[in-house]
Amino acid sequence: MNLVDLIPMIFVIGVFLLMLIYLMAYSYDIRALIGKVTSPVFVPLRKFVVWGDKKFGTCDMRLTLEKRWEEE
């Protein structure tokens, strides 16, 4: 195993450590931090899945996007 094979793993560990440092430095809510990191990926993916279900879906159930519960 050479250094080029380890670059993705080093990148992931580095991002994780940076998130932990940020969390400890600003005492940020971990749930909000995870949401900010994952939202740019999963929100478009969810919309793509709903679009694909409307266009090509063959099952009897329908996928829809619904508003989340109101934050207090």
Backbone as CSV, one residue per row, in Angstrom:
resi,resn,N_x,N_y,N_z,CA_x,CA_y,CA_z,C_x,C_y,C_z
1,MET,0.847,-1.173,0.000,0.000,0.000,0.000,0.900,1.245,0.000
2,ASN,0.722,2.086,-0.971,1.536,3.295,-1.023,0.712,4.521,-0.617
3,LEU,1.345,5.660,-0.608,0.710,6.885,-0.113,-0.511,7.281,-0.932
4,VAL,-0.488,7.041,-2.224,-1.617,7.430,-3.080,-2.885,6.679,-2.684
5,ASP,-2.736,5.430,-2.248,-3.896,4.650,-1.823,-4.472,5.152,-0.503
6,LEU,-3.674,5.817,0.294,-4.121,6.288,1.606,-4.731,7.681,1.579
7,ILE,-4.626,8.402,0.474,-5.108,9.792,0.406,-6.598,9.916,0.747
8,PRO,-7.508,9.083,0.214,-8.922,9.240,0.599,-9.157,9.033,2.095
9,MET,-8.488,8.057,2.685,-8.659,7.806,4.108,-8.105,8.968,4.931
10,ILE,-6.977,9.512,4.544,-6.393,10.654,5.241,-7.323,11.868,5.130
11,PHE,-7.935,12.056,3.972,-8.864,13.171,3.774,-10.082,13.039,4.685
12,VAL,-10.665,11.859,4.756,-11.856,11.640,5.590,-11.521,11.852,7.065
13,ILE,-10.393,11.312,7.508,-9.996,11.485,8.904,-9.719,12.959,9.196
14,GLY,-9.106,13.665,8.252,-8.844,15.085,8.431,-10.116,15.903,8.553
15,VAL,-11.088,15.617,7.720,-12.369,16.328,7.792,-13.056,16.046,9.125
16,PHE,-13.019,14.798,9.560,-13.619,14.435,10.842,-12.941,15.185,11.991
17,LEU,-11.619,15.234,11.975,-10.902,15.941,13.034,-11.189,17.438,13.004
18,LEU,-11.277,18.022,11.822,-11.619,19.445,11.730,-13.016,19.723,12.280
19,MET,-13.954,18.817,12.009,-15.304,18.986,12.557,-15.280,18.911,14.079
20,LEU,-14.495,17.984,14.631,-14.406,17.875,16.083,-13.775,19.125,16.701
21,ILE,-12.729,19.643,16.080,-12.088,20.860,16.584,-13.059,22.037,16.534
22,TYR,-13.796,22.145,15.442,-14.786,23.213,15.311,-15.860,23.079,16.380
23,LEU,-16.310,21.857,16.597,-17.349,21.603,17.592,-16.874,21.986,18.991
24,MET,-15.658,21.611,19.330,-15.130,21.920,20.660,-14.845,23.414,20.810
25,ALA,-14.395,24.068,19.762,-14.034,25.479,19.858,-15.257,26.375,20.014
26,TYR,-16.328,26.048,19.351,-17.511,26.903,19.369,-18.674,26.292,20.132
27,SER,-18.456,25.164,20.795,-19.495,24.406,21.515,-20.816,24.410,20.742
28,TYR,-20.720,23.951,19.522,-21.839,23.911,18.601,-22.627,22.615,18.800
29,ASP,-23.918,22.658,18.574,-24.762,21.472,18.697,-24.370,20.453,17.625
30,ILE,-24.065,19.245,18.040,-23.573,18.238,17.093,-24.642,17.866,16.062
31,ARG,-25.902,17.878,16.462,-26.977,17.560,15.523,-27.044,18.605,14.412
32,ALA,-26.913,19.861,14.760,-26.923,20.930,13.766,-25.699,20.847,12.862
33,LEU,-24.555,20.498,13.446,-23.336,20.366,12.657,-23.461,19.240,11.633
34,ILE,-23.990,18.103,12.056,-24.189,16.984,11.132,-25.182,17.380,10.044
35,GLY,-26.224,18.112,10.406,-27.195,18.570,9.418,-26.591,19.489,8.384
36,LYS,-25.718,20.386,8.827,-25.081,21.308,7.879,-24.132,20.573,6.935
37,VAL,-23.498,19.522,7.431,-22.557,18.780,6.599,-23.286,17.879,5.608
38,THR,-24.368,17.244,6.035,-25.035,16.261,5.179,-26.132,16.843,4.300
39,SER,-26.689,17.993,4.648,-27.793,18.560,3.864,-27.456,18.806,2.400
40,PRO,-26.279,19.344,2.074,-25.991,19.569,0.649,-25.973,18.288,-0.181
41,VAL,-25.829,17.140,0.462,-25.809,15.871,-0.269,-27.186,15.230,-0.290
42,PHE,-27.826,15.121,0.875,-29.034,14.323,0.973,-30.304,15.033,0.522
43,VAL,-30.368,16.357,0.621,-31.570,17.064,0.161,-31.741,16.921,-1.352
44,PRO,-30.706,17.186,-2.170,-30.879,16.962,-3.609,-31.112,15.489,-3.949
45,LEU,-30.490,14.586,-3.200,-30.711,13.159,-3.449,-32.154,12.780,-3.189
46,ARG,-32.744,13.304,-2.105,-34.144,13.012,-1.788,-35.060,13.561,-2.878
47,LYS,-34.762,14.774,-3.360,-35.584,15.356,-4.428,-35.438,14.553,-5.721
48,PHE,-34.242,14.042,-5.992,-34.023,13.219,-7.175,-34.812,11.909,-7.088
49,VAL,-34.845,11.311,-5.906,-35.597,10.065,-5.722,-37.089,10.301,-5.931
50,VAL,-37.604,11.405,-5.408,-39.033,11.719,-5.601,-39.312,11.975,-7.075
51,TRP,-38.447,12.708,-7.754,-38.623,12.964,-9.187,-38.613,11.643,-9.960
52,GLY,-37.669,10.753,-9.653,-37.595,9.463,-10.330,-38.822,8.623,-10.077
53,ASP,-39.377,8.712,-8.871,-40.586,7.952,-8.561,-41.770,8.476,-9.364
54,LYS,-41.851,9.801,-9.521,-42.946,10.374,-10.317,-42.812,10.003,-11.786
55,LYS,-41.585,10.006,-12.303,-41.363,9.725,-13.721,-41.418,8.241,-14.055
56,PHE,-40.775,7.411,-13.234,-40.578,6.012,-13.602,-41.167,5.026,-12.606
57,GLY,-41.753,5.519,-11.519,-42.241,4.636,-10.456,-43.290,3.659,-10.943
58,THR,-43.190,2.428,-10.478,-44.141,1.399,-10.895,-44.869,0.775,-9.721
59,CYS,-44.556,1.202,-8.496,-45.247,0.591,-7.353,-46.528,1.369,-7.043
60,ASP,-47.335,0.822,-6.155,-48.625,1.427,-5.820,-48.499,2.599,-4.841
61,MET,-47.371,2.716,-4.163,-47.176,3.779,-3.195,-46.524,4.981,-3.883
62,ARG,-46.699,6.165,-3.314,-46.136,7.373,-3.895,-45.232,8.056,-2.877
63,LEU,-44.044,8.452,-3.323,-43.136,9.203,-2.467,-43.439,10.685,-2.598
64,THR,-43.457,11.394,-1.484,-43.700,12.829,-1.513,-42.735,13.524,-0.562
65,LEU,-42.506,14.803,-0.805,-41.741,15.636,0.118,-42.721,16.355,1.029
66,GLU,-42.484,16.303,2.320,-43.354,16.973,3.277,-42.506,17.850,4.181
67,LYS,-43.115,18.916,4.679,-42.413,19.797,5.610,-42.146,19.042,6.905
68,ARG,-41.003,19.381,7.528,-40.695,18.795,8.825,-41.546,19.452,9.884
69,TRP,-41.537,18.860,11.055,-42.236,19.455,12.184,-41.584,20.789,12.515
70,GLU,-42.341,21.649,13.133,-41.841,22.983,13.464,-40.857,22.893,14.619
71,GLU,-39.713,23.572,14.476,-38.710,23.621,15.547,-39.215,24.554,16.640
72,GLU,-38.972,24.161,17.870,-39.410,24.995,18.997,-38.317,25.925,19.435
